[in-house]
Amino acid sequence: MASANELKLLYENQLKEKLSALESTRKKILNRYILTLLFLAGLIAGNFFLVSLNPPEALIVISIFGSATFLIWFMYETGKINKKYRVTFKSGVVAEVVKLINPEWQYLYDHCMSQESYQRSGIFPHHYDRYEGDDFVTGQIEQTDFQFSELHTQYKQVTYGPKGQRREHWVTIFRGVFLHADFNKNFSGTTFVLPDTAERLLGKFGQSLQKMSGRGELVKLENPEFEKQFVVYSSDQVESRYILTPTIMEAMVNLSNRFGGEIYFSFVGSRVYFANSINEALFEPNIFRSGVNFSDMKEMYDLFEMISVIVSELNLNTRIWTKE
């Protein structure tokens, strides 16, 4: 694992120059966004003025159609420039940060966790209509193999207004980082460790709701701090207690305190699945301010370092079991 000093050296010796070279493209994209807004405002004002002159209807149609066509073309060209800028940033900057952490890891900016892995985890059973993600990393830490990526899943919600108007809304199921790693044990059942939002929000009444999850039996464990933050369900009470040792429970509390947001775990097959809800785009260039910024690189480094922290905290390289 590279140190923060090594990241600083990488930034000063390589990344700073690459980011500086991208600044002209970033400013070009930003200027085009501003021009788009100005043109749109001018288009609306101009057409209102044109209508006030009471010209032939055909002239109004031609004016609106011509202006709209130009605006669509301009936005399309801006999108192409933005896409190229994003690819250059990810392949030239993000990839170097991953390589610094571990040169053996494979980074694919345009790939994400497979839908099969997401579904197999069982963490988010709600059906989804949209499945998106990127920044896929796969590799090994000592004896433990893993896969990691950013994910965003949504379902479409259709409602109808008082006059029968059909409205579509996209509702987020999960947005954040998703990881699974080898646990070196074949589980006979499934165990879920989820944020205990019901008890946190509703107190004793929330405890009664815990039993109605439909994910298996509620498992109560003897760690007060863990019980405050998480609720556990399992199809096998005995196995869940073998998995959730005092050390593992303490590690989960540490991970929750360190990363913030809502974190989820499941133990399925021979894998541990981890999801951390983060409601923002990650590993993306910021168009609206200078990219020549070490703090952005440090934030990116910390997110990717999450992989090593999870493996370390959960002691996944300590082979206390043998697969059967």
Short mmCIF file of the C-alpha atoms (twelve columns), coordinates in Angstrom:
data_MODEL
# 
_entry.id   MODEL 
# 
loop_
_atom_site.group_PDB 
_atom_site.id 
_atom_site.type_symbol 
_atom_site.label_atom_id 
_atom_site.label_alt_id 
_atom_site.label_comp_id 
_atom_site.label_asym_id 
_atom_site.label_seq_id 
_atom_site.Cartn_x 
_atom_site.Cartn_y 
_atom_site.Cartn_z 
_atom_site.pdbx_PDB_model_num 
ATOM 1   C CA . MET A 1   0.000   0.000   0.000   1 
ATOM 2   C CA . ALA A 2   1.408   3.364   -1.034  1 
ATOM 3   C CA . SER A 3   1.722   6.115   1.556   1 
ATOM 4   C CA . ALA A 4   0.263   9.623   1.429   1 
ATOM 5   C CA . ASN A 5   3.787   10.928  0.755   1 
ATOM 6   C CA . GLU A 6   4.066   8.679   -2.295  1 
ATOM 7   C CA . LEU A 7   0.738   10.033  -3.534  1 
ATOM 8   C CA . LYS A 8   2.064   13.573  -3.096  1 
ATOM 9   C CA . LEU A 9   5.179   12.675  -5.105  1 
ATOM 10  C CA . LEU A 10  3.059   11.113  -7.857  1 
ATOM 11  C CA . TYR A 11  0.940   14.264  -7.970  1 
ATOM 12  C CA . GLU A 12  3.933   16.620  -8.163  1 
ATOM 13  C CA . ASN A 13  5.928   14.515  -10.660 1 
ATOM 14  C CA . GLN A 14  3.183   13.253  -13.003 1 
ATOM 15  C CA . LEU A 15  -0.435  14.068  -12.242 1 
ATOM 16  C CA . LYS A 16  -0.060  17.823  -11.851 1 
ATOM 17  C CA . GLU A 17  1.321   18.123  -15.384 1 
ATOM 18  C CA . LYS A 18  -1.452  15.934  -16.817 1 
ATOM 19  C CA . LEU A 19  -4.141  17.897  -14.984 1 
ATOM 20  C CA . SER A 20  -2.653  21.210  -16.140 1 
ATOM 21  C CA . ALA A 21  -2.744  19.957  -19.732 1 
ATOM 22  C CA . LEU A 22  -6.453  19.181  -19.317 1 
ATOM 23  C CA . GLU A 23  -7.297  22.669  -18.022 1 
ATOM 24  C CA . SER A 24  -7.798  24.202  -21.471 1 
ATOM 25  C CA . THR A 25  -10.329 21.482  -22.342 1 
ATOM 26  C CA . ARG A 26  -12.104 21.912  -19.012 1 
ATOM 27  C CA . LYS A 27  -12.410 25.670  -19.567 1 
ATOM 28  C CA . LYS A 28  -13.626 25.104  -23.123 1 
ATOM 29  C CA . ILE A 29  -16.402 22.811  -21.863 1 
ATOM 30  C CA . LEU A 30  -17.349 25.253  -19.107 1 
ATOM 31  C CA . ASN A 31  -17.498 28.142  -21.600 1 
ATOM 32  C CA . ARG A 32  -19.718 26.086  -23.895 1 
ATOM 33  C CA . TYR A 33  -22.076 25.374  -20.986 1 
ATOM 34  C CA . ILE A 34  -22.263 29.098  -20.238 1 
ATOM 35  C CA . LEU A 35  -22.839 29.908  -23.923 1 
ATOM 36  C CA . THR A 36  -25.616 27.303  -24.047 1 
ATOM 37  C CA . LEU A 37  -27.414 28.998  -21.155 1 
ATOM 38  C CA . LEU A 38  -26.939 32.448  -22.697 1 
ATOM 39  C CA . PHE A 39  -28.117 31.242  -26.094 1 
ATOM 40  C CA . LEU A 40  -31.172 29.603  -24.523 1 
ATOM 41  C CA . ALA A 41  -32.042 32.822  -22.680 1 
ATOM 42  C CA . GLY A 42  -31.538 34.811  -25.895 1 
ATOM 43  C CA . LEU A 43  -33.643 32.319  -27.844 1 
ATOM 44  C CA . ILE A 44  -36.568 32.685  -25.449 1 
ATOM 45  C CA . ALA A 45  -36.312 36.497  -25.341 1 
ATOM 46  C CA . GLY A 46  -35.837 36.762  -29.113 1 
ATOM 47  C CA . ASN A 47  -38.863 34.659  -29.915 1 
ATOM 48  C CA . PHE A 48  -41.054 36.583  -27.483 1 
ATOM 49  C CA . PHE A 49  -39.938 39.785  -29.226 1 
ATOM 50  C CA . LEU A 50  -40.572 38.243  -32.641 1 
ATOM 51  C CA . VAL A 51  -44.098 37.213  -31.651 1 
ATOM 52  C CA . SER A 52  -44.786 40.750  -30.387 1 
ATOM 53  C CA . LEU A 53  -44.096 42.069  -33.918 1 
ATOM 54  C CA . ASN A 54  -46.915 39.865  -35.225 1 
ATOM 55  C CA . PRO A 55  -44.941 38.433  -38.196 1 
ATOM 56  C CA . PRO A 56  -46.201 35.638  -40.484 1 
ATOM 57  C CA . GLU A 57  -46.646 32.383  -38.554 1 
ATOM 58  C CA . ALA A 58  -44.224 30.580  -40.886 1 
ATOM 59  C CA . LEU A 59  -41.425 32.974  -39.879 1 
ATOM 60  C CA . ILE A 60  -41.980 32.174  -36.194 1 
ATOM 61  C CA . VAL A 61  -41.858 28.422  -36.893 1 
ATOM 62  C CA . ILE A 62  -38.663 28.757  -38.967 1 
ATOM 63  C CA . SER A 63  -37.024 30.892  -36.270 1 
ATOM 64  C CA . ILE A 64  -37.864 28.490  -33.439 1 
ATOM 65  C CA . PHE A 65  -36.957 25.381  -35.451 1 
ATOM 66  C CA . GLY A 66  -33.654 26.848  -36.669 1 
ATOM 67  C CA . SER A 67  -32.628 28.057  -33.217 1 
ATOM 68  C CA . ALA A 68  -33.567 24.747  -31.570 1 
ATOM 69  C CA . THR A 69  -31.644 22.770  -34.218 1 
ATOM 70  C CA . PHE A 70  -28.520 24.853  -33.647 1 
ATOM 71  C CA . LEU A 71  -28.856 24.479  -29.857 1 
ATOM 72  C CA . ILE A 72  -29.189 20.677  -30.087 1 
ATOM 73  C CA . TRP A 73  -26.141 20.473  -32.381 1 
ATOM 74  C CA . PHE A 74  -24.112 22.719  -30.070 1 
ATOM 75  C CA . MET A 75  -25.011 20.628  -27.003 1 
ATOM 76  C CA . TYR A 76  -24.196 17.414  -28.880 1 
ATOM 77  C CA . GLU A 77  -20.727 18.706  -29.815 1 
ATOM 78  C CA . THR A 78  -20.162 19.844  -26.220 1 
ATOM 79  C CA . GLY A 79  -21.126 16.364  -25.033 1 
ATOM 80  C CA . LYS A 80  -18.516 14.795  -27.332 1 
ATOM 81  C CA . ILE A 81  -15.790 17.093  -25.993 1 
ATOM 82  C CA . ASN A 82  -16.876 16.363  -22.416 1 
ATOM 83  C CA . LYS A 83  -16.816 12.605  -23.012 1 
ATOM 84  C CA . LYS A 84  -13.293 12.766  -24.434 1 
ATOM 85  C CA . TYR A 85  -12.161 14.915  -21.491 1 
ATOM 86  C CA . ARG A 86  -13.650 12.423  -19.027 1 
ATOM 87  C CA . VAL A 87  -11.962 9.443   -20.711 1 
ATOM 88  C CA . THR A 88  -8.588  11.227  -20.740 1 
ATOM 89  C CA . PHE A 89  -8.972  12.083  -17.044 1 
ATOM 90  C CA . LYS A 90  -9.860  8.544   -16.034 1 
ATOM 91  C CA . SER A 91  -7.264  6.767   -18.174 1 
ATOM 92  C CA . GLY A 92  -4.465  9.222   -17.416 1 
ATOM 93  C CA . VAL A 93  -5.157  10.286  -13.828 1 
ATOM 94  C CA . VAL A 94  -7.509  7.883   -12.032 1 
ATOM 95  C CA . ALA A 95  -5.680  4.864   -13.467 1 
ATOM 96  C CA . GLU A 96  -2.378  6.197   -12.092 1 
ATOM 97  C CA . VAL A 97  -3.837  6.544   -8.586  1 
ATOM 98  C CA . VAL A 98  -5.042  2.921   -8.690  1 
ATOM 99  C CA . LYS A 99  -1.647  1.809   -10.004 1 
ATOM 100 C CA . LEU A 100 0.085   3.616   -7.138  1 
ATOM 101 C CA . ILE A 101 -2.040  1.786   -4.555  1 
ATOM 102 C CA . ASN A 102 -1.285  -1.573  -6.166  1 
ATOM 103 C CA . PRO A 103 0.251   -1.981  -9.644  1 
ATOM 104 C CA . GLU A 104 -1.224  -5.491  -9.886  1 
ATOM 105 C CA . TRP A 105 -4.805  -4.277  -9.700  1 
ATOM 106 C CA . GLN A 106 -6.730  -3.934  -12.955 1 
ATOM 107 C CA . TYR A 107 -8.736  -0.738  -13.481 1 
ATOM 108 C CA . LEU A 108 -11.434 -0.439  -16.172 1 
ATOM 109 C CA . TYR A 109 -13.038 3.000   -16.156 1 
ATOM 110 C CA . ASP A 110 -15.970 2.009   -18.393 1 
ATOM 111 C CA . HIS A 111 -16.872 -1.273  -16.648 1 
ATOM 112 C CA . CYS A 112 -18.788 -1.948  -13.445 1 
ATOM 113 C CA . MET A 113 -19.800 -4.747  -11.112 1 
ATOM 114 C CA . SER A 114 -21.792 -7.440  -12.907 1 
ATOM 115 C CA . GLN A 115 -25.529 -7.520  -12.371 1 
ATOM 116 C CA . GLU A 116 -25.167 -11.154 -11.314 1 
ATOM 117 C CA . SER A 117 -22.885 -10.158 -8.406  1 
ATOM 118 C CA . TYR A 118 -25.240 -7.356  -7.368  1 
ATOM 119 C CA . GLN A 119 -28.227 -9.702  -7.387  1 
ATOM 120 C CA . ARG A 120 -26.362 -12.565 -5.705  1 
ATOM 121 C CA . SER A 121 -25.512 -10.330 -2.750  1 
ATOM 122 C CA . GLY A 122 -29.207 -10.051 -1.899  1 
ATOM 123 C CA . ILE A 123 -28.559 -6.700  -0.208  1 
ATOM 124 C CA . PHE A 124 -30.935 -4.729  -2.448  1 
ATOM 125 C CA . PRO A 125 -33.732 -7.125  -3.480  1 
ATOM 126 C CA . HIS A 126 -35.937 -4.421  -5.038  1 
ATOM 127 C CA . HIS A 127 -36.317 -4.868  -8.804  1 
ATOM 128 C CA . TYR A 128 -34.420 -2.286  -10.851 1 
ATOM 129 C CA . ASP A 129 -35.080 -0.774  -14.268 1 
ATOM 130 C CA . ARG A 130 -31.781 1.044   -14.638 1 
ATOM 131 C CA . TYR A 131 -28.345 -0.362  -13.740 1 
ATOM 132 C CA . GLU A 132 -25.320 1.895   -14.234 1 
ATOM 133 C CA . GLY A 133 -21.771 2.080   -12.959 1 
ATOM 134 C CA . ASP A 134 -18.115 2.536   -13.781 1 
ATOM 135 C CA . ASP A 135 -14.605 2.581   -12.278 1 
ATOM 136 C CA . PHE A 136 -14.296 -1.191  -11.948 1 
ATOM 137 C CA . VAL A 137 -11.263 -2.480  -10.042 1 
ATOM 138 C CA . THR A 138 -10.338 -6.130  -9.654  1 
ATOM 139 C CA . GLY A 139 -7.308  -7.706  -8.063  1 
ATOM 140 C CA . GLN A 140 -5.916  -9.479  -5.065  1 
ATOM 141 C CA . ILE A 141 -4.612  -8.430  -1.650  1 
ATOM 142 C CA . GLU A 142 -2.341  -11.211 -0.450  1 
ATOM 143 C CA . GLN A 143 -4.650  -14.267 -0.592  1 
ATOM 144 C CA . THR A 144 -7.924  -12.376 -0.991  1 
ATOM 145 C CA . ASP A 145 -9.396  -11.635 -4.426  1 
ATOM 146 C CA . PHE A 146 -11.926 -8.822  -4.804  1 
ATOM 147 C CA . GLN A 147 -14.020 -6.784  -7.225  1 
ATOM 148 C CA . PHE A 148 -15.054 -3.162  -6.677  1 
ATOM 149 C CA . SER A 149 -16.932 -0.490  -8.602  1 
ATOM 150 C CA . GLU A 150 -19.217 2.486   -8.388  1 
ATOM 151 C CA . LEU A 151 -22.889 1.588   -8.909  1 
ATOM 152 C CA . HIS A 152 -26.215 3.356   -9.300  1 
ATOM 153 C CA . THR A 153 -29.439 1.346   -9.489  1 
ATOM 154 C CA . GLN A 154 -32.922 2.813   -9.943  1 
ATOM 155 C CA . TYR A 155 -36.489 1.762   -10.580 1 
ATOM 156 C CA . LYS A 156 -39.120 3.619   -12.582 1 
ATOM 157 C CA . GLN A 157 -42.154 4.838   -10.683 1 
ATOM 158 C CA . VAL A 158 -45.244 5.778   -12.669 1 
ATOM 159 C CA . THR A 159 -47.905 8.043   -11.168 1 
ATOM 160 C CA . TYR A 160 -50.999 9.691   -12.603 1 
ATOM 161 C CA . GLY A 161 -52.209 13.247  -12.064 1 
ATOM 162 C CA . PRO A 162 -55.802 14.306  -11.312 1 
ATOM 163 C CA . LYS A 163 -56.554 14.476  -15.037 1 
ATOM 164 C CA . GLY A 164 -54.901 11.156  -15.799 1 
ATOM 165 C CA . GLN A 165 -51.556 12.626  -16.859 1 
ATOM 166 C CA . ARG A 166 -48.884 9.915   -16.801 1 
ATOM 167 C CA . ARG A 167 -45.710 10.887  -14.923 1 
ATOM 168 C CA . GLU A 168 -42.493 8.916   -14.651 1 
ATOM 169 C CA . HIS A 169 -40.014 9.279   -11.789 1 
ATOM 170 C CA . TRP A 170 -36.688 7.525   -11.327 1 
ATOM 171 C CA . VAL A 171 -36.158 6.376   -7.747  1 
ATOM 172 C CA . THR A 172 -32.686 5.464   -6.498  1 
ATOM 173 C CA . ILE A 173 -32.307 2.061   -4.859  1 
ATOM 174 C CA . PHE A 174 -28.572 2.302   -4.291  1 
ATOM 175 C CA . ARG A 175 -25.859 4.757   -5.229  1 
ATOM 176 C CA . GLY A 176 -22.301 4.375   -4.016  1 
ATOM 177 C CA . VAL A 177 -19.481 1.842   -4.036  1 
ATOM 178 C CA . PHE A 178 -20.007 -1.907  -4.138  1 
ATOM 179 C CA . LEU A 179 -17.419 -4.583  -3.367  1 
ATOM 180 C CA . HIS A 180 -17.220 -8.319  -2.914  1 
ATOM 181 C CA . ALA A 181 -14.275 -10.396 -1.734  1 
ATOM 182 C CA . ASP A 182 -13.350 -13.971 -0.897  1 
ATOM 183 C CA . PHE A 183 -14.194 -14.948 2.698   1 
ATOM 184 C CA . ASN A 184 -12.505 -18.381 2.421   1 
ATOM 185 C CA . LYS A 185 -15.542 -20.230 3.744   1 
ATOM 186 C CA . ASN A 186 -18.460 -21.810 1.940   1 
ATOM 187 C CA . PHE A 187 -21.588 -20.629 3.740   1 
ATOM 188 C CA . SER A 188 -24.558 -22.971 3.932   1 
ATOM 189 C CA . GLY A 189 -26.914 -20.060 4.617   1 
ATOM 190 C CA . THR A 190 -27.092 -16.338 3.955   1 
ATOM 191 C CA . THR A 191 -26.402 -13.603 6.504   1 
ATOM 192 C CA . PHE A 192 -27.191 -9.895  6.121   1 
ATOM 193 C CA . VAL A 193 -25.795 -7.029  8.186   1 
ATOM 194 C CA . LEU A 194 -27.805 -3.896  7.403   1 
ATOM 195 C CA . PRO A 195 -28.071 -0.341  8.764   1 
ATOM 196 C CA . ASP A 196 -30.504 -0.345  11.672  1 
ATOM 197 C CA . THR A 197 -32.529 2.628   10.475  1 
ATOM 198 C CA . ALA A 198 -35.780 1.330   11.987  1 
ATOM 199 C CA . GLU A 199 -34.513 1.284   15.574  1 
ATOM 200 C CA . ARG A 200 -32.598 4.547   15.140  1 
ATOM 201 C CA . LEU A 201 -35.703 6.362   13.890  1 
ATOM 202 C CA . LEU A 202 -38.469 4.575   15.790  1 
ATOM 203 C CA . GLY A 203 -36.840 3.204   18.946  1 
ATOM 204 C CA . LYS A 204 -38.662 0.266   20.577  1 
ATOM 205 C CA . PHE A 205 -41.315 0.235   17.854  1 
ATOM 206 C CA . GLY A 206 -38.499 -0.074  15.312  1 
ATOM 207 C CA . GLN A 207 -37.293 -3.201  17.106  1 
ATOM 208 C CA . SER A 208 -40.634 -4.876  16.412  1 
ATOM 209 C CA . LEU A 209 -40.384 -3.905  12.735  1 
ATOM 210 C CA . GLN A 210 -36.977 -5.607  12.521  1 
ATOM 211 C CA . LYS A 211 -38.680 -8.999  12.786  1 
ATOM 212 C CA . MET A 212 -40.744 -8.315  9.655   1 
ATOM 213 C CA . SER A 213 -37.871 -7.997  7.161   1 
ATOM 214 C CA . GLY A 214 -38.444 -11.195 5.175   1 
ATOM 215 C CA . ARG A 215 -34.669 -11.794 5.020   1 
ATOM 216 C CA . GLY A 216 -34.543 -14.631 7.548   1 
ATOM 217 C CA . GLU A 217 -34.415 -14.739 11.309  1 
ATOM 218 C CA . LEU A 218 -33.453 -11.691 13.337  1 
ATOM 219 C CA . VAL A 219 -30.103 -12.323 15.052  1 
ATOM 220 C CA . LYS A 220 -29.373 -10.497 18.318  1 
ATOM 221 C CA . LEU A 221 -25.697 -10.193 19.269  1 
ATOM 222 C CA . GLU A 222 -23.904 -9.136  22.427  1 
ATOM 223 C CA . ASN A 223 -22.177 -5.983  21.232  1 
ATOM 224 C CA . PRO A 224 -24.113 -2.826  22.216  1 
ATOM 225 C CA . GLU A 225 -22.263 -0.501  19.824  1 
ATOM 226 C CA . PHE A 226 -22.756 -2.937  16.934  1 
ATOM 227 C CA . GLU A 227 -26.462 -3.349  17.800  1 
ATOM 228 C CA . LYS A 228 -26.934 0.435   17.746  1 
ATOM 229 C CA . GLN A 229 -25.724 0.671   14.158  1 
ATOM 230 C CA . PHE A 230 -26.697 -2.620  12.538  1 
ATOM 231 C CA . VAL A 231 -29.423 -5.219  12.369  1 
ATOM 232 C CA . VAL A 232 -28.586 -8.820  11.417  1 
ATOM 233 C CA . TYR A 233 -30.744 -11.365 9.601   1 
ATOM 234 C CA . SER A 234 -29.731 -14.896 8.734   1 
ATOM 235 C CA . SER A 235 -31.130 -18.163 7.454   1 
ATOM 236 C CA . ASP A 236 -28.781 -19.921 9.907   1 
ATOM 237 C CA . GLN A 237 -28.487 -18.514 13.439  1 
ATOM 238 C CA . VAL A 238 -25.511 -20.711 14.367  1 
ATOM 239 C CA . GLU A 239 -23.526 -19.919 11.218  1 
ATOM 240 C CA . SER A 240 -24.165 -16.187 11.553  1 
ATOM 241 C CA . ARG A 241 -22.598 -16.243 15.027  1 
ATOM 242 C CA . TYR A 242 -19.534 -18.048 13.682  1 
ATOM 243 C CA . ILE A 243 -19.183 -15.359 11.008  1 
ATOM 244 C CA . LEU A 244 -19.846 -12.351 13.228  1 
ATOM 245 C CA . THR A 245 -17.097 -12.793 15.776  1 
ATOM 246 C CA . PRO A 246 -16.384 -9.962  18.245  1 
ATOM 247 C CA . THR A 247 -13.468 -8.934  16.012  1 
ATOM 248 C CA . ILE A 248 -15.647 -8.807  12.874  1 
ATOM 249 C CA . MET A 249 -18.372 -6.822  14.655  1 
ATOM 250 C CA . GLU A 250 -15.820 -4.324  15.941  1 
ATOM 251 C CA . ALA A 251 -14.399 -4.035  12.415  1 
ATOM 252 C CA . MET A 252 -17.848 -3.291  10.983  1 
ATOM 253 C CA . VAL A 253 -18.402 -0.540  13.544  1 
ATOM 254 C CA . ASN A 254 -14.966 0.893   12.664  1 
ATOM 255 C CA . LEU A 255 -15.819 0.835   8.948   1 
ATOM 256 C CA . SER A 256 -19.151 2.560   9.581   1 
ATOM 257 C CA . ASN A 257 -17.498 5.269   11.676  1 
ATOM 258 C CA . ARG A 258 -14.691 5.741   9.157   1 
ATOM 259 C CA . PHE A 259 -16.650 5.892   5.907   1 
ATOM 260 C CA . GLY A 260 -19.951 7.372   7.054   1 
ATOM 261 C CA . GLY A 261 -23.113 6.925   5.053   1 
ATOM 262 C CA . GLU A 262 -25.074 3.702   5.281   1 
ATOM 263 C CA . ILE A 263 -23.033 0.526   4.906   1 
ATOM 264 C CA . TYR A 264 -24.317 -2.967  4.187   1 
ATOM 265 C CA . PHE A 265 -22.816 -6.461  4.295   1 
ATOM 266 C CA . SER A 266 -23.952 -9.888  3.179   1 
ATOM 267 C CA . PHE A 267 -22.288 -13.290 3.381   1 
ATOM 268 C CA . VAL A 268 -23.356 -15.499 0.490   1 
ATOM 269 C CA . GLY A 269 -21.650 -18.550 -1.030  1 
ATOM 270 C CA . SER A 270 -18.024 -17.963 -0.128  1 
ATOM 271 C CA . ARG A 271 -18.075 -14.179 -0.576  1 
ATOM 272 C CA . VAL A 272 -18.556 -11.152 1.616   1 
ATOM 273 C CA . TYR A 273 -20.431 -8.327  -0.121  1 
ATOM 274 C CA . PHE A 274 -20.092 -4.702  0.962   1 
ATOM 275 C CA . ALA A 275 -22.013 -1.611  -0.136  1 
ATOM 276 C CA . ASN A 276 -21.437 1.971   1.003   1 
ATOM 277 C CA . SER A 277 -24.137 4.467   0.083   1 
ATOM 278 C CA . ILE A 278 -22.594 7.705   -1.245  1 
ATOM 279 C CA . ASN A 279 -25.014 10.074  -2.946  1 
ATOM 280 C CA . GLU A 280 -22.642 11.709  -5.434  1 
ATOM 281 C CA . ALA A 281 -20.650 10.892  -8.558  1 
ATOM 282 C CA . LEU A 282 -17.207 9.549   -7.663  1 
ATOM 283 C CA . PHE A 283 -13.875 9.554   -9.517  1 
ATOM 284 C CA . GLU A 284 -15.179 12.202  -11.943 1 
ATOM 285 C CA . PRO A 285 -13.476 15.417  -13.128 1 
ATOM 286 C CA . ASN A 286 -15.049 18.642  -11.882 1 
ATOM 287 C CA . ILE A 287 -15.888 20.937  -14.789 1 
ATOM 288 C CA . PHE A 288 -16.703 23.952  -12.620 1 
ATOM 289 C CA . ARG A 289 -13.342 24.475  -10.923 1 
ATOM 290 C CA . SER A 290 -9.675  23.808  -11.593 1 
ATOM 291 C CA . GLY A 291 -8.685  20.145  -11.653 1 
ATOM 292 C CA . VAL A 292 -5.116  20.992  -10.615 1 
ATOM 293 C CA . ASN A 293 -5.864  20.180  -7.016  1 
ATOM 294 C CA . PHE A 294 -4.087  17.695  -4.744  1 
ATOM 295 C CA . SER A 295 -7.073  17.395  -2.383  1 
ATOM 296 C CA . ASP A 296 -9.110  15.824  -5.218  1 
ATOM 297 C CA . MET A 297 -6.377  13.219  -5.715  1 
ATOM 298 C CA . LYS A 298 -6.299  12.509  -1.968  1 
ATOM 299 C CA . GLU A 299 -10.071 12.042  -1.884  1 
ATOM 300 C CA . MET A 300 -9.859  9.642   -4.820  1 
ATOM 301 C CA . TYR A 301 -6.989  7.763   -3.165  1 
ATOM 302 C CA . ASP A 302 -8.985  7.404   0.070   1 
ATOM 303 C CA . LEU A 303 -11.969 5.945   -1.797  1 
ATOM 304 C CA . PHE A 304 -9.857  3.327   -3.560  1 
ATOM 305 C CA . GLU A 305 -7.982  2.613   -0.327  1 
ATOM 306 C CA . MET A 306 -11.369 1.557   1.053   1 
ATOM 307 C CA . ILE A 307 -10.722 -1.800  -0.650  1 
ATOM 308 C CA . SER A 308 -7.603  -2.484  1.413   1 
ATOM 309 C CA . VAL A 309 -9.196  -1.137  4.598   1 
ATOM 310 C CA . ILE A 310 -12.158 -3.532  4.282   1 
ATOM 311 C CA . VAL A 311 -9.911  -6.544  3.643   1 
ATOM 312 C CA . SER A 312 -7.692  -5.548  6.561   1 
ATOM 313 C CA . GLU A 313 -10.478 -4.709  9.034   1 
ATOM 314 C CA . LEU A 314 -12.383 -7.929  8.319   1 
ATOM 315 C CA . ASN A 315 -9.168  -9.977  8.571   1 
ATOM 316 C CA . LEU A 316 -9.934  -11.616 5.231   1 
ATOM 317 C CA . ASN A 317 -6.308  -12.698 4.822   1 
ATOM 318 C CA . THR A 318 -6.400  -14.569 8.137   1 
ATOM 319 C CA . ARG A 319 -7.447  -18.035 6.979   1 
ATOM 320 C CA . ILE A 320 -9.263  -19.184 10.116  1 
ATOM 321 C CA . TRP A 321 -11.466 -21.502 8.032   1 
ATOM 322 C CA . THR A 322 -10.816 -23.899 5.194   1 
ATOM 323 C CA . LYS A 323 -13.230 -24.059 2.285   1 
ATOM 324 C CA . GLU A 324 -15.140 -27.307 2.088   1 
# 
